[in-house]
Amino acid sequence: MCTGTTAVVLFLAFSAFAPPAYPAERKIVATPPLQVMTPGHLDKANGIGPRFQFAQPPSELPAKCATSIRPHLNDGGFVDYPGLRTAEEFRSKAARGVPLNADDAAGAAVHTNYTLSGEGSVSPALCFNAKAGPEARGFCTAVISGNDYTVVYNFDPVACQYDNLGVARALETRLSVGSLPVPEESDCAAKLEEFVTDIDEVLSKKPRDIFDVMDVLDRHFPLHGCTAERVSSVLGKSRYFRSVGMNGPKMHVFSLASREVVVGFGLTDSGDSELPYAKWTTPSL
């Protein structure tokens, strides 16, 4: 049994954990020995990916260093470092850290938190020592900021001789990232027309499982490059289209409804969809 209250809870949970970015299709070239890891390592549902690794050590890096490096590429300024979501937040935290040179970092006590220097598009690295002595090792995270993407990379500072910039340059010289394609309004209309066809079919069957409706949203959202006028025009073809309103000065809200289910989403003034949702109109047994 699923009630209207349950559906609202599901919607709020979905909204709270909605990913801030979705890695879009762009031209990405990894020059050997850097290579893309297998698709099983992608995590697009959480806004992360693709991921890379060195198949063999490049000439400028020690072998153990190259093996420890794990970069992934996110859209926009998304980082997803524990407690930090954006590159700006990451850089701000790194700026407040304790900067150490290679000698001081090598002599720091176990579990010491410190930063290694960055420069320009390369942020300082947030690091800590995990082990000392003959088996010394550590863990660092840093970011390389592009025009519309962020490379987040991890490495072992001990193996990499505490050289954050050296690691970053090895990645920059072997990773070419193309610009995001500019969405066209016609693409938005085509996606919306497919959505109207699918959602009308599902709603006409009087669904008893709200996830049948959410599956349609998952297939067709997010939307980009839309205008409110075009969305209204296409959604108006649905037999279930109900209304368009405003949520603040910059957000249009569209809704469709059958006797069983309400479906809706927001549209920003930049043409991107926000928080698509589905909920029961009345308790459903």
PASEBA-1860 file (N, C-alpha, C; in nm, 3 decimals):
! residues 285
1> MCTGTTAV> 0.084/-0.119/0.000/0.000/0.000/0.000/0.088/0.124/0.000 ~ 0.051/0.222/-0.083/0.127/0.347/-0.089/0.031/0.463/-0.074 ~ 0.055/0.554/0.016/-0.035/0.666/0.042/0.024/0.793/-0.013 ~ -0.061/0.900/-0.014/-0.010/1.030/-0.058/0.103/1.077/0.028 ~ 0.095/1.051/0.160/0.203/1.091/0.250/0.332/1.021/0.216 ~ 0.320/0.890/0.185/0.440/0.815/0.147/0.504/0.873/0.023 ~ 0.420/0.910/-0.074/0.473/0.965/-0.198/0.547/1.096/-0.174 ~ 0.490/1.180/-0.086/0.557/1.307/-0.055/0.692/1.281/0.009
9> VLFLAFSA> 0.698/1.183/0.100/0.825/1.148/0.164/0.925/1.102/0.059 ~ 0.877/1.020/-0.036/0.966/0.973/-0.142/1.017/1.090/-0.224 ~ 0.930/1.185/-0.254/0.971/1.301/-0.333/1.074/1.384/-0.259 ~ 1.051/1.408/-0.129/1.145/1.488/-0.052/1.279/1.418/-0.042 ~ 1.277/1.286/-0.024/1.403/1.212/-0.018/1.476/1.221/-0.149 ~ 1.402/1.209/-0.260/1.463/1.217/-0.392/1.523/1.355/-0.413 ~ 1.451/1.460/-0.371/1.498/1.596/-0.391/1.623/1.624/-0.309 ~ 1.626/1.574/-0.186/1.739/1.603/-0.097/1.868/1.546/-0.149
17> FAPPAYPA> 1.860/1.433/-0.220/1.981/1.369/-0.266/1.999/1.383/-0.417 ~ 1.925/1.475/-0.479/1.940/1.495/-0.622/2.082/1.539/-0.653 ~ 2.148/1.475/-0.751/2.286/1.509/-0.779/2.299/1.648/-0.836 ~ 2.403/1.723/-0.800/2.419/1.859/-0.848/2.469/1.867/-0.990 ~ 2.511/1.756/-1.047/2.563/1.759/-1.182/2.550/1.623/-1.244 ~ 2.536/1.621/-1.375/2.534/1.497/-1.450/2.642/1.506/-1.557 ~ 2.746/1.423/-1.550/2.849/1.431/-1.653/2.789/1.414/-1.792 ~ 2.796/1.515/-1.873/2.736/1.512/-2.006/2.832/1.451/-2.107
25> ERKIVATP> 2.777/1.421/-2.225/2.859/1.366/-2.331/2.947/1.477/-2.388 ~ 3.076/1.457/-2.387/3.170/1.553/-2.443/3.287/1.472/-2.497 ~ 3.368/1.535/-2.580/3.485/1.465/-2.633/3.596/1.468/-2.531 ~ 3.636/1.351/-2.484/3.743/1.337/-2.386/3.848/1.244/-2.444 ~ 3.971/1.292/-2.453/4.080/1.212/-2.508/4.185/1.191/-2.401 ~ 4.212/1.065/-2.367/4.319/1.030/-2.274/4.435/0.975/-2.354 ~ 4.550/1.042/-2.345/4.668/1.001/-2.420/4.747/0.897/-2.340 ~ 4.780/0.782/-2.402/4.857/0.679/-2.330/4.986/0.737/-2.273
33> PLQVMTPG> 5.024/0.687/-2.155/4.969/0.569/-2.086/4.846/0.595/-2.001 ~ 4.792/0.719/-2.002/4.666/0.742/-1.930/4.553/0.680/-2.011 ~ 4.462/0.612/-1.942/4.351/0.548/-2.012/4.224/0.555/-1.928 ~ 4.110/0.546/-1.998/3.981/0.544/-1.929/3.962/0.408/-1.864 ~ 3.915/0.408/-1.742/3.888/0.283/-1.674/3.760/0.221/-1.729 ~ 3.734/0.096/-1.696/3.621/0.024/-1.752/3.490/0.090/-1.711 ~ 3.383/0.075/-1.793/3.255/0.140/-1.762/3.201/0.108/-1.624 ~ 3.239/-0.005/-1.568/3.191/-0.041/-1.435/3.234/0.057/-1.328
41> HLDKANGI> 3.334/0.140/-1.358/3.382/0.237/-1.260/3.310/0.372/-1.272 ~ 3.225/0.386/-1.373/3.153/0.512/-1.388/3.048/0.525/-1.280 ~ 3.017/0.647/-1.244/2.921/0.672/-1.138/2.837/0.793/-1.177 ~ 2.780/0.790/-1.297/2.709/0.907/-1.348/2.586/0.940/-1.265 ~ 2.526/0.840/-1.204/2.406/0.867/-1.123/2.438/0.962/-1.009 ~ 2.564/0.965/-0.967/2.605/1.055/-0.860/2.687/1.173/-0.911 ~ 2.683/1.197/-1.041/2.750/1.312/-1.097/2.899/1.297/-1.114 ~ 2.949/1.173/-1.112/3.093/1.149/-1.117/3.127/1.060/-1.236
49> GPRFQFAQ> 3.235/1.095/-1.306/3.283/1.008/-1.411/3.307/1.085/-1.538 ~ 3.382/1.029/-1.633/3.450/0.901/-1.627/3.577/0.906/-1.541 ~ 3.632/0.787/-1.516/3.752/0.773/-1.433/3.869/0.727/-1.519 ~ 3.990/0.756/-1.472/4.109/0.725/-1.550/4.215/0.660/-1.461 ~ 4.314/0.602/-1.528/4.429/0.545/-1.457/4.546/0.539/-1.554 ~ 4.668/0.529/-1.500/4.787/0.510/-1.583/4.809/0.360/-1.603 ~ 4.808/0.318/-1.730/4.834/0.177/-1.761/4.979/0.142/-1.733 ~ 5.069/0.235/-1.762/5.211/0.223/-1.728/5.256/0.359/-1.675
57> PPSELPAK> 5.362/0.362/-1.597/5.408/0.490/-1.544/5.459/0.581/-1.656 ~ 5.420/0.708/-1.658/5.482/0.801/-1.752/5.625/0.829/-1.707 ~ 5.705/0.877/-1.798/5.850/0.891/-1.770/5.879/0.984/-1.653 ~ 5.791/1.082/-1.628/5.821/1.182/-1.525/5.772/1.143/-1.385 ~ 5.706/1.030/-1.372/5.652/0.990/-1.241/5.708/0.855/-1.198 ~ 5.737/0.839/-1.068/5.777/0.707/-1.018/5.664/0.606/-1.038 ~ 5.700/0.481/-1.055/5.601/0.377/-1.084/5.492/0.369/-0.977 ~ 5.532/0.369/-0.849/5.433/0.357/-0.741/5.343/0.480/-0.736
65> CATSIRPH> 5.397/0.593/-0.773/5.317/0.714/-0.777/5.209/0.701/-0.884 ~ 5.248/0.663/-1.005/5.153/0.651/-1.115/5.042/0.551/-1.082 ~ 5.078/0.442/-1.015/4.980/0.341/-0.979/4.877/0.396/-0.879 ~ 4.920/0.489/-0.796/4.830/0.541/-0.692/4.734/0.648/-0.742 ~ 4.759/0.706/-0.859/4.680/0.819/-0.907/4.546/0.772/-0.961 ~ 4.439/0.833/-0.912/4.303/0.800/-0.957/4.225/0.930/-0.983 ~ 4.222/0.975/-1.109/4.144/1.095/-1.141/4.005/1.059/-1.195 ~ 3.908/1.148/-1.173/3.780/1.138/-1.242/3.735/1.278/-1.280
73> LNDGGFVD> 3.650/1.286/-1.381/3.613/1.414/-1.440/3.464/1.441/-1.414 ~ 3.436/1.555/-1.352/3.298/1.594/-1.322/3.260/1.718/-1.401 ~ 3.133/1.732/-1.429/3.085/1.853/-1.495/3.085/1.971/-1.399 ~ 3.104/2.089/-1.454/3.098/2.211/-1.375/3.200/2.212/-1.263 ~ 3.162/2.265/-1.148/3.252/2.273/-1.033/3.226/2.166/-0.930 ~ 3.163/2.055/-0.970/3.127/1.950/-0.876/3.251/1.872/-0.832 ~ 3.265/1.852/-0.700/3.379/1.780/-0.645/3.335/1.656/-0.569 ~ 3.240/1.671/-0.477/3.191/1.561/-0.393/3.300/1.504/-0.304
81> YPGLRTAE> 3.382/1.592/-0.246/3.476/1.555/-0.141/3.398/1.551/-0.010 ~ 3.430/1.462/0.084/3.351/1.454/0.207/3.327/1.590/0.273 ~ 3.201/1.627/0.282/3.164/1.755/0.342/3.174/1.873/0.249 ~ 3.226/1.854/0.129/3.243/1.962/0.032/3.182/1.920/-0.100 ~ 3.106/2.009/-0.164/3.040/1.972/-0.289/3.099/2.040/-0.411 ~ 3.164/2.154/-0.396/3.210/2.231/-0.511/3.360/2.256/-0.504 ~ 3.417/2.293/-0.619/3.559/2.325/-0.625/3.590/2.447/-0.540 ~ 3.496/2.544/-0.533/3.518/2.663/-0.452/3.528/2.626/-0.304
89> EFRSKAAR> 3.440/2.538/-0.258/3.445/2.494/-0.119/3.575/2.419/-0.091 ~ 3.615/2.335/-0.188/3.739/2.259/-0.172/3.858/2.352/-0.160 ~ 3.868/2.449/-0.250/3.981/2.542/-0.247/3.981/2.626/-0.119 ~ 3.862/2.662/-0.073/3.854/2.740/0.051/3.908/2.660/0.169 ~ 3.872/2.532/0.177/3.922/2.449/0.285/4.073/2.430/0.273 ~ 4.121/2.410/0.150/4.265/2.392/0.130/4.343/2.517/0.170 ~ 4.283/2.634/0.146/4.349/2.760/0.181/4.364/2.775/0.332 ~ 4.277/2.707/0.407/4.285/2.716/0.553/4.372/2.606/0.613
97> GVPLNADD> 4.423/2.516/0.529/4.504/2.405/0.578/4.646/2.446/0.613 ~ 4.722/2.349/0.662/4.862/2.372/0.699/4.950/2.334/0.580 ~ 5.012/2.432/0.511/5.096/2.398/0.395/5.232/2.345/0.441 ~ 5.272/2.234/0.382/5.402/2.176/0.415/5.482/2.155/0.287 ~ 5.615/2.173/0.297/5.701/2.135/0.185/5.728/1.986/0.195 ~ 5.801/1.932/0.098/5.822/1.787/0.092/5.892/1.734/0.216 ~ 5.995/1.804/0.263/6.071/1.756/0.380/5.984/1.755/0.505 ~ 5.907/1.862/0.526/5.823/1.868/0.645/5.710/1.765/0.638
105> AAGAAVHT> 5.653/1.746/0.520/5.546/1.648/0.505/5.598/1.507/0.530 ~ 5.719/1.479/0.483/5.777/1.346/0.502/5.804/1.318/0.649 ~ 5.832/1.422/0.727/5.862/1.402/0.868/5.743/1.421/0.960 ~ 5.626/1.448/0.903/5.508/1.472/0.986/5.460/1.342/1.051 ~ 5.398/1.355/1.165/5.348/1.238/1.238/5.232/1.174/1.164 ~ 5.208/1.046/1.197/5.096/0.974/1.136/4.965/1.045/1.167 ~ 4.877/1.048/1.069/4.744/1.110/1.077/4.749/1.262/1.081 ~ 4.865/1.320/1.048/4.873/1.465/1.035/4.801/1.510/0.908
113> NYTLSGEG> 4.717/1.611/0.920/4.651/1.670/0.804/4.731/1.791/0.757 ~ 4.753/1.802/0.627/4.832/1.912/0.573/4.794/1.934/0.427 ~ 4.850/2.037/0.367/4.826/2.063/0.224/4.958/2.068/0.151 ~ 4.952/2.033/0.022/5.065/2.048/-0.069/5.029/2.155/-0.170 ~ 5.126/2.233/-0.212/5.098/2.353/-0.291/5.038/2.321/-0.427 ~ 4.953/2.415/-0.473/4.897/2.412/-0.607/4.932/2.541/-0.679 ~ 4.881/2.556/-0.800/4.915/2.676/-0.878/4.815/2.690/-0.991 ~ 4.759/2.811/-1.008/4.668/2.836/-1.119/4.544/2.750/-1.111
121> SVSPALCF> 4.519/2.673/-1.216/4.400/2.588/-1.221/4.412/2.467/-1.129 ~ 4.534/2.440/-1.080/4.558/2.326/-0.991/4.545/2.373/-0.846 ~ 4.454/2.311/-0.773/4.433/2.350/-0.633/4.543/2.293/-0.545 ~ 4.563/2.348/-0.425/4.643/2.275/-0.326/4.579/2.140/-0.299 ~ 4.657/2.043/-0.256/4.606/1.910/-0.225/4.580/1.899/-0.075 ~ 4.466/1.841/-0.041/4.435/1.809/0.098/4.487/1.668/0.126 ~ 4.577/1.655/0.225/4.649/1.530/0.246/4.652/1.490/0.393 ~ 4.683/1.362/0.416/4.715/1.315/0.550/4.809/1.196/0.539
129> NAKAGPEA> 4.886/1.172/0.643/4.976/1.057/0.649/4.903/0.939/0.710 ~ 4.902/0.827/0.640/4.833/0.708/0.690/4.927/0.616/0.766 ~ 5.054/0.606/0.721/5.153/0.521/0.786/5.288/0.590/0.784 ~ 5.372/0.554/0.878/5.508/0.608/0.884/5.607/0.494/0.872 ~ 5.736/0.528/0.870/5.840/0.426/0.865/5.860/0.368/0.726 ~ 5.916/0.245/0.718/5.947/0.184/0.588/5.824/0.166/0.500 ~ 5.705/0.150/0.561/5.583/0.131/0.484/5.501/0.260/0.476 ~ 5.569/0.372/0.485/5.499/0.501/0.486/5.412/0.518/0.361
137> RGFCTAVI> 5.294/0.570/0.383/5.205/0.605/0.273/5.104/0.708/0.323 ~ 5.036/0.770/0.231/4.938/0.871/0.267/4.829/0.879/0.162 ~ 4.750/0.985/0.170/4.639/1.002/0.077/4.617/1.150/0.055 ~ 4.609/1.190/-0.071/4.585/1.330/-0.108/4.471/1.339/-0.208 ~ 4.399/1.452/-0.203/4.298/1.484/-0.303/4.319/1.628/-0.347 ~ 4.311/1.652/-0.478/4.322/1.787/-0.532/4.233/1.797/-0.655 ~ 4.216/1.918/-0.707/4.130/1.937/-0.824/4.202/2.024/-0.927 ~ 4.168/1.998/-1.053/4.209/2.082/-1.165/4.081/2.140/-1.223
145> SGNDYTVV> 4.070/2.273/-1.224/3.947/2.338/-1.270/3.959/2.375/-1.417 ~ 3.862/2.329/-1.499/3.853/2.366/-1.639/3.744/2.469/-1.660 ~ 3.712/2.499/-1.786/3.609/2.599/-1.815/3.471/2.553/-1.771 ~ 3.437/2.427/-1.792/3.306/2.376/-1.753/3.315/2.234/-1.698 ~ 3.430/2.204/-1.638/3.450/2.072/-1.579/3.550/2.082/-1.465 ~ 3.557/1.978/-1.385/3.655/1.969/-1.277/3.714/1.829/-1.275 ~ 3.846/1.820/-1.278/3.913/1.691/-1.260/3.948/1.678/-1.113 ~ 3.897/1.575/-1.051/3.928/1.545/-0.911/4.023/1.426/-0.909
153> YNFDPVAC> 4.136/1.438/-0.843/4.232/1.327/-0.846/4.287/1.299/-0.707 ~ 4.312/1.171/-0.683/4.371/1.121/-0.558/4.509/1.063/-0.588 ~ 4.597/1.069/-0.492/4.729/1.008/-0.509/4.795/0.988/-0.374 ~ 4.896/0.901/-0.372/4.974/0.876/-0.251/5.088/0.977/-0.247 ~ 5.090/1.068/-0.151/5.194/1.172/-0.149/5.334/1.116/-0.127 ~ 5.345/1.008/-0.052/5.477/0.948/-0.027/5.534/0.895/-0.158 ~ 5.454/0.815/-0.229/5.499/0.757/-0.356/5.528/0.865/-0.460 ~ 5.455/0.976/-0.453/5.470/1.084/-0.551/5.564/1.194/-0.503
161> QYDNLGVA> 5.641/1.166/-0.398/5.743/1.257/-0.346/5.686/1.394/-0.310 ~ 5.562/1.394/-0.263/5.494/1.514/-0.214/5.487/1.624/-0.320 ~ 5.471/1.581/-0.445/5.472/1.677/-0.557/5.333/1.682/-0.621 ~ 5.244/1.761/-0.564/5.109/1.774/-0.617/5.110/1.831/-0.759 ~ 5.191/1.934/-0.783/5.195/1.995/-0.916/5.249/1.898/-1.021 ~ 5.345/1.814/-0.982/5.397/1.715/-1.076/5.290/1.617/-1.119 ~ 5.208/1.573/-1.024/5.097/1.482/-1.056/4.997/1.551/-1.148 ~ 4.961/1.674/-1.114/4.862/1.748/-1.194/4.911/1.770/-1.337
169> RALETRLS> 5.039/1.805/-1.353/5.091/1.830/-1.489/5.095/1.703/-1.571 ~ 5.123/1.590/-1.505/5.121/1.463/-1.578/4.982/1.432/-1.630 ~ 4.880/1.471/-1.553/4.742/1.451/-1.597/4.703/1.552/-1.705 ~ 4.737/1.678/-1.684/4.698/1.783/-1.778/4.754/1.758/-1.917 ~ 4.877/1.709/-1.925/4.939/1.688/-2.056/4.881/1.567/-2.130 ~ 4.805/1.483/-2.059/4.753/1.360/-2.122/4.602/1.352/-2.121 ~ 4.538/1.459/-2.079/4.391/1.459/-2.073/4.337/1.581/-2.145 ~ 4.269/1.558/-2.255/4.208/1.665/-2.334/4.057/1.657/-2.318
177> VGSLPVPE> 3.996/1.768/-2.275/3.852/1.769/-2.247/3.785/1.873/-2.335 ~ 3.694/1.828/-2.421/3.622/1.919/-2.508/3.513/1.995/-2.434 ~ 3.463/2.102/-2.494/3.355/2.180/-2.433/3.224/2.104/-2.441 ~ 3.134/2.138/-2.349/3.000/2.079/-2.354/2.927/2.127/-2.478 ~ 2.851/2.038/-2.543/2.769/2.083/-2.656/2.663/2.181/-2.607 ~ 2.634/2.281/-2.689/2.532/2.379/-2.653/2.395/2.320/-2.682 ~ 2.310/2.304/-2.581/2.178/2.246/-2.606/2.097/2.335/-2.699 ~ 2.020/2.272/-2.786/1.932/2.345/-2.876/1.788/2.327/-2.830
185> ESDCAAKL> 1.709/2.430/-2.853/1.570/2.424/-2.811/1.498/2.308/-2.878 ~ 1.535/2.275/-3.002/1.471/2.165/-3.072/1.496/2.033/-3.000 ~ 1.614/2.018/-2.936/1.643/1.898/-2.860/1.548/1.888/-2.740 ~ 1.523/2.001/-2.676/1.430/2.003/-2.564/1.292/1.960/-2.609 ~ 1.245/2.013/-2.721/1.112/1.979/-2.770/1.101/1.831/-2.803 ~ 1.206/1.777/-2.865/1.202/1.635/-2.901/1.195/1.547/-2.776 ~ 1.275/1.581/-2.674/1.272/1.503/-2.550/1.136/1.515/-2.482 ~ 1.080/1.635/-2.482/0.951/1.655/-2.417/0.840/1.579/-2.489
193> EEFVTDID> 0.844/1.575/-2.622/0.742/1.502/-2.696/0.748/1.352/-2.664 ~ 0.870/1.299/-2.649/0.884/1.159/-2.609/0.831/1.139/-2.467 ~ 0.859/1.237/-2.380/0.809/1.229/-2.242/0.657/1.228/-2.239 ~ 0.593/1.316/-2.317/0.447/1.324/-2.319/0.388/1.190/-2.365 ~ 0.447/1.131/-2.467/0.398/1.001/-2.515/0.406/0.896/-2.405 ~ 0.521/0.890/-2.338/0.542/0.787/-2.236/0.457/0.810/-2.112 ~ 0.451/0.937/-2.065/0.377/0.963/-1.941/0.228/0.945/-1.963 ~ 0.176/0.982/-2.082/0.035/0.962/-2.109/0.000/0.813/-2.109
201> EVLSKKPR> 0.090/0.733/-2.164/0.065/0.589/-2.168/0.061/0.530/-2.028 ~ 0.157/0.570/-1.943/0.162/0.517/-1.807/0.041/0.563/-1.725 ~ 0.008/0.692/-1.734/-0.104/0.744/-1.656/-0.238/0.685/-1.702 ~ -0.249/0.656/-1.829/-0.374/0.598/-1.880/-0.400/0.459/-1.824 ~ -0.295/0.394/-1.775/-0.309/0.259/-1.719/-0.339/0.261/-1.570 ~ -0.363/0.380/-1.514/-0.394/0.396/-1.372/-0.292/0.322/-1.284 ~ -0.166/0.368/-1.284/-0.060/0.295/-1.214/-0.088/0.279/-1.065 ~ -0.048/0.166/-1.011/-0.063/0.138/-0.869/0.072/0.142/-0.798
209> DIFDVMDV> 0.179/0.159/-0.874/0.314/0.168/-0.818/0.374/0.301/-0.862 ~ 0.405/0.390/-0.768/0.456/0.523/-0.803/0.589/0.515/-0.875 ~ 0.663/0.407/-0.857/0.793/0.395/-0.923/0.778/0.370/-1.072 ~ 0.661/0.322/-1.116/0.638/0.311/-1.261/0.637/0.449/-1.325 ~ 0.586/0.547/-1.251/0.584/0.685/-1.300/0.724/0.747/-1.289 ~ 0.791/0.721/-1.178/0.925/0.776/-1.160/1.023/0.723/-1.265 ~ 1.000/0.600/-1.310/1.086/0.545/-1.416/1.078/0.628/-1.543 ~ 0.960/0.680/-1.574/0.944/0.767/-1.692/1.024/0.896/-1.672
217> LDRHFPLH> 1.018/0.953/-1.552/1.095/1.075/-1.525/1.244/1.048/-1.537 ~ 1.288/0.934/-1.486/1.431/0.901/-1.494/1.478/0.890/-1.638 ~ 1.391/0.843/-1.727/1.432/0.824/-1.868/1.441/0.956/-1.944 ~ 1.365/1.057/-1.904/1.353/1.177/-1.987/1.411/1.304/-1.925 ~ 1.449/1.299/-1.799/1.507/1.416/-1.734/1.651/1.388/-1.696 ~ 1.736/1.494/-1.690/1.703/1.637/-1.695/1.686/1.689/-1.836 ~ 1.627/1.807/-1.848/1.611/1.879/-1.974/1.700/2.001/-1.974 ~ 1.750/2.036/-2.092/1.834/2.155/-2.106/1.794/2.231/-2.231
225> GCTAERVS> 1.823/2.360/-2.235/1.798/2.440/-2.354/1.651/2.463/-2.382 ~ 1.566/2.466/-2.279/1.422/2.483/-2.297/1.381/2.629/-2.274 ~ 1.265/2.662/-2.325/1.201/2.788/-2.289/1.064/2.754/-2.232 ~ 1.013/2.841/-2.145/0.882/2.815/-2.085/0.774/2.805/-2.191 ~ 0.784/2.886/-2.295/0.684/2.885/-2.402/0.684/2.752/-2.475 ~ 0.803/2.700/-2.505/0.811/2.573/-2.577/0.762/2.458/-2.490 ~ 0.800/2.460/-2.362/0.754/2.353/-2.272/0.602/2.356/-2.261 ~ 0.544/2.474/-2.246/0.398/2.485/-2.236/0.331/2.433/-2.361
233> SVLGKSRY> 0.389/2.464/-2.476/0.332/2.421/-2.604/0.331/2.269/-2.618 ~ 0.445/2.207/-2.582/0.455/2.062/-2.598/0.373/1.989/-2.492 ~ 0.383/2.032/-2.365/0.307/1.966/-2.260/0.157/1.982/-2.280 ~ 0.117/2.090/-2.348/-0.024/2.112/-2.375/-0.086/2.003/-2.460 ~ -0.004/1.925/-2.527/-0.054/1.814/-2.609/-0.092/1.692/-2.525 ~ -0.048/1.692/-2.398/-0.081/1.580/-2.311/-0.225/1.592/-2.261 ~ -0.296/1.482/-2.259/-0.433/1.482/-2.210/-0.438/1.507/-2.059 ~ -0.319/1.497/-1.994/-0.313/1.513/-1.849/-0.251/1.646/-1.806
241> FRSVGMNG> -0.219/1.733/-1.901/-0.161/1.862/-1.864/-0.261/1.944/-1.783 ~ -0.213/2.001/-1.670/-0.303/2.073/-1.581/-0.268/2.220/-1.565 ~ -0.141/2.253/-1.543/-0.114/2.393/-1.511/0.033/2.427/-1.527 ~ 0.060/2.558/-1.534/0.194/2.612/-1.525/0.186/2.732/-1.432 ~ 0.279/2.741/-1.337/0.281/2.851/-1.243/0.423/2.896/-1.217 ~ 0.440/2.981/-1.118/0.572/3.032/-1.084/0.607/2.996/-0.940 ~ 0.733/2.962/-0.919/0.787/2.944/-0.785/0.901/3.045/-0.772 ~ 0.868/3.165/-0.725/0.965/3.273/-0.726/0.971/3.336/-0.864
249> PKMHVFSL> 1.057/3.434/-0.882/1.061/3.508/-1.008/1.131/3.436/-1.123 ~ 1.206/3.328/-1.094/1.287/3.266/-1.198/1.259/3.117/-1.220 ~ 1.149/3.067/-1.166/1.121/2.925/-1.179/0.976/2.902/-1.222 ~ 0.957/2.845/-1.343/0.825/2.800/-1.386/0.804/2.658/-1.333 ~ 0.682/2.627/-1.292/0.649/2.494/-1.242/0.535/2.438/-1.327 ~ 0.558/2.321/-1.386/0.460/2.257/-1.473/0.405/2.132/-1.405 ~ 0.276/2.105/-1.424/0.218/1.986/-1.364/0.123/1.916/-1.459 ~ 0.120/1.784/-1.446/0.026/1.698/-1.515/-0.041/1.615/-1.407
257> ASREVVVG> -0.165/1.574/-1.430/-0.233/1.497/-1.326/-0.341/1.408/-1.387 ~ -0.345/1.287/-1.337/-0.457/1.197/-1.361/-0.536/1.189/-1.231 ~ -0.634/1.101/-1.224/-0.708/1.085/-1.099/-0.621/1.024/-0.991 ~ -0.513/0.955/-1.034/-0.429/0.884/-0.938/-0.299/0.956/-0.903 ~ -0.239/1.022/-1.000/-0.101/1.068/-0.985/-0.086/1.213/-1.031 ~ -0.003/1.288/-0.959/0.040/1.421/-1.002/0.188/1.414/-1.039 ~ 0.223/1.468/-1.154/0.361/1.472/-1.202/0.397/1.617/-1.227 ~ 0.518/1.656/-1.191/0.558/1.793/-1.214/0.708/1.812/-1.217
265> FGLTDSGD> 0.749/1.931/-1.258/0.891/1.968/-1.256/0.903/2.118/-1.269 ~ 1.017/2.171/-1.229/1.045/2.312/-1.243/1.131/2.339/-1.366 ~ 1.129/2.463/-1.413/1.213/2.505/-1.525/1.275/2.638/-1.489 ~ 1.409/2.645/-1.482/1.478/2.769/-1.447/1.480/2.863/-1.566 ~ 1.512/2.989/-1.538/1.518/3.086/-1.647/1.636/3.061/-1.740 ~ 1.729/2.972/-1.698/1.839/2.935/-1.787/1.802/2.817/-1.877 ~ 1.681/2.764/-1.862/1.634/2.658/-1.952/1.658/2.517/-1.904 ~ 1.692/2.499/-1.776/1.720/2.366/-1.722/1.605/2.320/-1.632
273> SELPYAKW> 1.573/2.191/-1.639/1.468/2.137/-1.553/1.521/2.120/-1.411 ~ 1.429/2.123/-1.314/1.465/2.108/-1.173/1.365/2.016/-1.105 ~ 1.416/1.920/-1.026/1.338/1.840/-0.933/1.210/1.781/-0.992 ~ 1.220/1.699/-1.095/1.099/1.628/-1.141/1.047/1.537/-1.030 ~ 0.914/1.527/-1.018/0.858/1.448/-0.908/0.727/1.381/-0.951 ~ 0.688/1.281/-0.875/0.558/1.215/-0.892/0.504/1.182/-0.755 ~ 0.373/1.201/-0.735/0.311/1.168/-0.606/0.165/1.131/-0.630 ~ 0.108/1.059/-0.537/-0.032/1.022/-0.545/-0.121/1.145/-0.524
281> TTPSL> -0.233/1.152/-0.599/-0.330/1.259/-0.576/-0.417/1.227/-0.456 ~ -0.451/1.100/-0.437/-0.529/1.053/-0.324/-0.468/0.922/-0.277 ~ -0.494/0.879/-0.153/-0.443/0.750/-0.109/-0.482/0.638/-0.204 ~ -0.386/0.553/-0.235/-0.409/0.442/-0.327/-0.388/0.312/-0.255 ~ -0.485/0.223/-0.265/-0.476/0.094/-0.195/-0.420/-0.013/-0.287
END
